[in-house]
Amino acid sequence: MNIHQLSKKKLRQYRPGMQLIFQDPYNSLNPRIPVGDAIGEALVDHGLATKKEAREGVMEVLDICGLASHHINRYPHEFSGGQRQRICIARAMILNPDFIVVDEPVSALDVCIQAQIINLFSELQEQQDLTYLFISHDLSVVEHLCSTIMHCTYRGYSQPL
């Protein structure tokens, strides 16, 4: 399916099944919006839940992503980098997508937190039957998570996989 040929209405219907997780979780979260509202916003915007139902869904997805439900009213600056990335993962997962584009999700995190986030991605992939388009410069992360690897080199030599 070519999404560029879809009408705005059809694309809006298709969009909840596709989500994005960016490299820098701090810049992808609005500092003036509590994380619970940021996560649940998509459910309300797509008409999939009322605000009350969205709040319940947010608490559930926070738990799945390893955060406590009492974090729902806190702001992004109150969290560590790893917690912020979990919030971004929760924001993507709230719509139960089939496909997630994941752009360098662990590059800004320390090694211990990287392992936790990678394990979370693995668990979510198994539990939710997700497909990731995982973009990374770290081939060890890619090899751990991905069953099919496309390797792109613009300059220099590529590494054998």
C-alpha positions as a Markdown table, in Angstrom:
| # | Residue | x | y | z |
|---|---|---|---|---|
| 1 | Met | 0.0 | 0.0 | 0.0 |
| 2 | Asn | 1.3 | 3.4 | -0.9 |
| 3 | Ile | 0.3 | 5.8 | 1.9 |
| 4 | His | 1.1 | 8.8 | -0.2 |
| 5 | Gln | -1.9 | 8.0 | -2.4 |
| 6 | Leu | -4.4 | 7.8 | 0.5 |
| 7 | Ser | -6.9 | 10.6 | 1.1 |
| 8 | Lys | -6.5 | 12.6 | 4.4 |
| 9 | Lys | -9.5 | 10.7 | 5.8 |
| 10 | Lys | -8.1 | 7.3 | 5.0 |
| 11 | Leu | -4.6 | 8.3 | 6.2 |
| 12 | Arg | -6.1 | 9.4 | 9.5 |
| 13 | Gln | -7.8 | 6.0 | 9.9 |
| 14 | Tyr | -4.5 | 4.2 | 9.0 |
| 15 | Arg | -2.2 | 6.4 | 11.2 |
| 16 | Pro | -2.9 | 4.8 | 14.7 |
| 17 | Gly | -1.4 | 1.5 | 13.4 |
| 18 | Met | 1.9 | 3.3 | 12.7 |
| 19 | Gln | 3.9 | 5.1 | 15.4 |
| 20 | Leu | 7.3 | 6.8 | 15.8 |
| 21 | Ile | 9.8 | 6.7 | 18.7 |
| 22 | Phe | 12.6 | 9.3 | 18.3 |
| 23 | Gln | 16.2 | 9.5 | 19.4 |
| 24 | Asp | 15.9 | 12.3 | 21.9 |
| 25 | Pro | 12.9 | 11.7 | 24.2 |
| 26 | Tyr | 13.3 | 15.1 | 25.9 |
| 27 | Asn | 12.8 | 17.0 | 22.7 |
| 28 | Ser | 9.9 | 14.8 | 21.6 |
| 29 | Leu | 7.9 | 15.6 | 24.8 |
| 30 | Asn | 6.3 | 18.9 | 25.5 |
| 31 | Pro | 7.7 | 20.2 | 28.8 |
| 32 | Arg | 4.5 | 22.0 | 29.7 |
| 33 | Ile | 2.2 | 18.9 | 29.4 |
| 34 | Pro | 2.1 | 16.2 | 32.1 |
| 35 | Val | 3.2 | 12.8 | 30.7 |
| 36 | Gly | -0.2 | 11.3 | 31.3 |
| 37 | Asp | -1.8 | 13.8 | 29.0 |
| 38 | Ala | 1.0 | 13.5 | 26.4 |
| 39 | Ile | 0.5 | 9.7 | 26.3 |
| 40 | Gly | -3.3 | 9.7 | 26.3 |
| 41 | Glu | -3.7 | 12.6 | 23.8 |
| 42 | Ala | -3.7 | 10.3 | 20.8 |
| 43 | Leu | -6.5 | 8.1 | 22.1 |
| 44 | Val | -8.7 | 11.2 | 22.5 |
| 45 | Asp | -7.7 | 12.8 | 19.2 |
| 46 | His | -8.5 | 9.7 | 17.2 |
| 47 | Gly | -11.8 | 9.3 | 19.0 |
| 48 | Leu | -10.8 | 6.0 | 20.5 |
| 49 | Ala | -11.5 | 6.9 | 24.1 |
| 50 | Thr | -12.9 | 9.5 | 26.4 |
| 51 | Lys | -10.5 | 11.4 | 28.6 |
| 52 | Lys | -11.4 | 9.1 | 31.5 |
| 53 | Glu | -10.9 | 6.0 | 29.4 |
| 54 | Ala | -7.6 | 7.4 | 28.1 |
| 55 | Arg | -6.4 | 8.0 | 31.6 |
| 56 | Glu | -7.1 | 4.3 | 32.5 |
| 57 | Gly | -5.3 | 3.3 | 29.3 |
| 58 | Val | -2.3 | 5.5 | 30.2 |
| 59 | Met | -2.0 | 3.9 | 33.6 |
| 60 | Glu | -2.0 | 0.4 | 32.0 |
| 61 | Val | 0.6 | 1.3 | 29.3 |
| 62 | Leu | 2.8 | 3.0 | 31.9 |
| 63 | Asp | 2.8 | -0.2 | 33.9 |
| 64 | Ile | 3.7 | -2.2 | 30.7 |
| 65 | Cys | 6.6 | 0.1 | 30.0 |
| 66 | Gly | 8.0 | -0.1 | 33.5 |
| 67 | Leu | 6.8 | 3.1 | 35.1 |
| 68 | Ala | 4.5 | 3.6 | 38.1 |
| 69 | Ser | 1.0 | 4.9 | 37.6 |
| 70 | His | 1.7 | 7.7 | 40.1 |
| 71 | His | 4.0 | 9.3 | 37.4 |
| 72 | Ile | 1.0 | 10.2 | 35.3 |
| 73 | Asn | 0.8 | 13.8 | 36.6 |
| 74 | Arg | 4.6 | 14.5 | 36.5 |
| 75 | Tyr | 6.3 | 16.6 | 33.8 |
| 76 | Pro | 9.1 | 15.4 | 31.5 |
| 77 | His | 11.9 | 17.3 | 33.3 |
| 78 | Glu | 11.2 | 15.3 | 36.4 |
| 79 | Phe | 12.3 | 12.0 | 34.8 |
| 80 | Ser | 15.7 | 10.5 | 33.8 |
| 81 | Gly | 16.7 | 9.9 | 30.2 |
| 82 | Gly | 15.7 | 6.2 | 30.4 |
| 83 | Gln | 12.3 | 7.0 | 32.0 |
| 84 | Arg | 11.7 | 9.6 | 29.3 |
| 85 | Gln | 12.4 | 7.0 | 26.6 |
| 86 | Arg | 9.9 | 4.7 | 28.4 |
| 87 | Ile | 7.3 | 7.5 | 28.3 |
| 88 | Cys | 7.9 | 7.9 | 24.5 |
| 89 | Ile | 7.5 | 4.1 | 24.1 |
| 90 | Ala | 4.3 | 4.3 | 26.1 |
| 91 | Arg | 3.0 | 7.1 | 23.9 |
| 92 | Ala | 3.6 | 5.0 | 20.8 |
| 93 | Met | 2.1 | 1.8 | 22.4 |
| 94 | Ile | -1.1 | 3.5 | 23.6 |
| 95 | Leu | -2.7 | 3.1 | 20.2 |
| 96 | Asn | -1.8 | -0.6 | 19.9 |
| 97 | Pro | 0.1 | -0.1 | 16.6 |
| 98 | Asp | 1.2 | -2.9 | 14.3 |
| 99 | Phe | 4.3 | -1.0 | 13.1 |
| 100 | Ile | 6.7 | 1.4 | 14.9 |
| 101 | Val | 9.6 | 3.4 | 13.4 |
| 102 | Val | 12.3 | 3.5 | 16.1 |
| 103 | Asp | 15.0 | 6.0 | 15.4 |
| 104 | Glu | 18.2 | 5.6 | 17.5 |
| 105 | Pro | 16.2 | 5.0 | 20.7 |
| 106 | Val | 19.2 | 4.1 | 22.9 |
| 107 | Ser | 22.1 | 6.1 | 21.6 |
| 108 | Ala | 21.8 | 8.9 | 24.2 |
| 109 | Leu | 21.4 | 6.4 | 27.2 |
| 110 | Asp | 24.1 | 4.8 | 29.3 |
| 111 | Val | 24.8 | 1.1 | 28.7 |
| 112 | Cys | 22.8 | -0.2 | 31.7 |
| 113 | Ile | 19.7 | 1.7 | 30.7 |
| 114 | Gln | 20.3 | 0.8 | 27.0 |
| 115 | Ala | 20.0 | -2.9 | 28.0 |
| 116 | Gln | 16.7 | -2.3 | 29.9 |
| 117 | Ile | 15.2 | -0.4 | 26.9 |
| 118 | Ile | 16.3 | -3.0 | 24.4 |
| 119 | Asn | 14.8 | -5.7 | 26.6 |
| 120 | Leu | 11.6 | -3.7 | 26.8 |
| 121 | Phe | 11.5 | -3.5 | 23.0 |
| 122 | Ser | 12.0 | -7.3 | 22.8 |
| 123 | Glu | 9.2 | -8.0 | 25.3 |
| 124 | Leu | 6.8 | -5.6 | 23.6 |
| 125 | Gln | 7.6 | -7.2 | 20.2 |
| 126 | Glu | 6.8 | -10.7 | 21.5 |
| 127 | Gln | 3.7 | -9.7 | 23.5 |
| 128 | Gln | 2.1 | -7.4 | 21.0 |
| 129 | Asp | 3.4 | -9.0 | 17.7 |
| 130 | Leu | 5.0 | -5.7 | 16.6 |
| 131 | Thr | 7.0 | -4.9 | 13.6 |
| 132 | Tyr | 9.8 | -2.4 | 14.0 |
| 133 | Leu | 11.7 | -0.3 | 11.5 |
| 134 | Phe | 14.7 | 0.1 | 13.8 |
| 135 | Ile | 17.2 | 2.8 | 12.7 |
| 136 | Ser | 20.6 | 2.6 | 14.5 |
| 137 | His | 24.3 | 3.0 | 14.1 |
| 138 | Asp | 24.9 | 0.4 | 16.7 |
| 139 | Leu | 24.8 | -3.0 | 14.9 |
| 140 | Ser | 24.9 | -5.0 | 18.2 |
| 141 | Val | 21.5 | -3.4 | 19.1 |
| 142 | Val | 20.1 | -4.1 | 15.7 |
| 143 | Glu | 21.3 | -7.7 | 15.7 |
| 144 | His | 19.7 | -8.3 | 19.1 |
| 145 | Leu | 16.3 | -6.9 | 18.1 |
| 146 | Cys | 15.9 | -7.5 | 14.4 |
| 147 | Ser | 15.2 | -10.6 | 12.3 |
| 148 | Thr | 15.9 | -8.9 | 9.0 |
| 149 | Ile | 18.6 | -6.3 | 8.6 |
| 150 | Met | 19.1 | -3.8 | 5.8 |
| 151 | His | 22.6 | -2.2 | 5.9 |
| 152 | Cys | 23.2 | 1.2 | 4.3 |
| 153 | Thr | 26.6 | 2.8 | 3.9 |
| 154 | Tyr | 27.0 | 6.2 | 2.3 |
| 155 | Arg | 30.8 | 6.5 | 2.6 |
| 156 | Gly | 33.6 | 4.2 | 3.6 |
| 157 | Tyr | 33.3 | 0.5 | 4.0 |
| 158 | Ser | 30.4 | -1.5 | 5.4 |
| 159 | Gln | 30.8 | -4.0 | 8.1 |
| 160 | Pro | 30.1 | -7.6 | 7.3 |
| 161 | Leu | 27.0 | -8.8 | 9.2 |
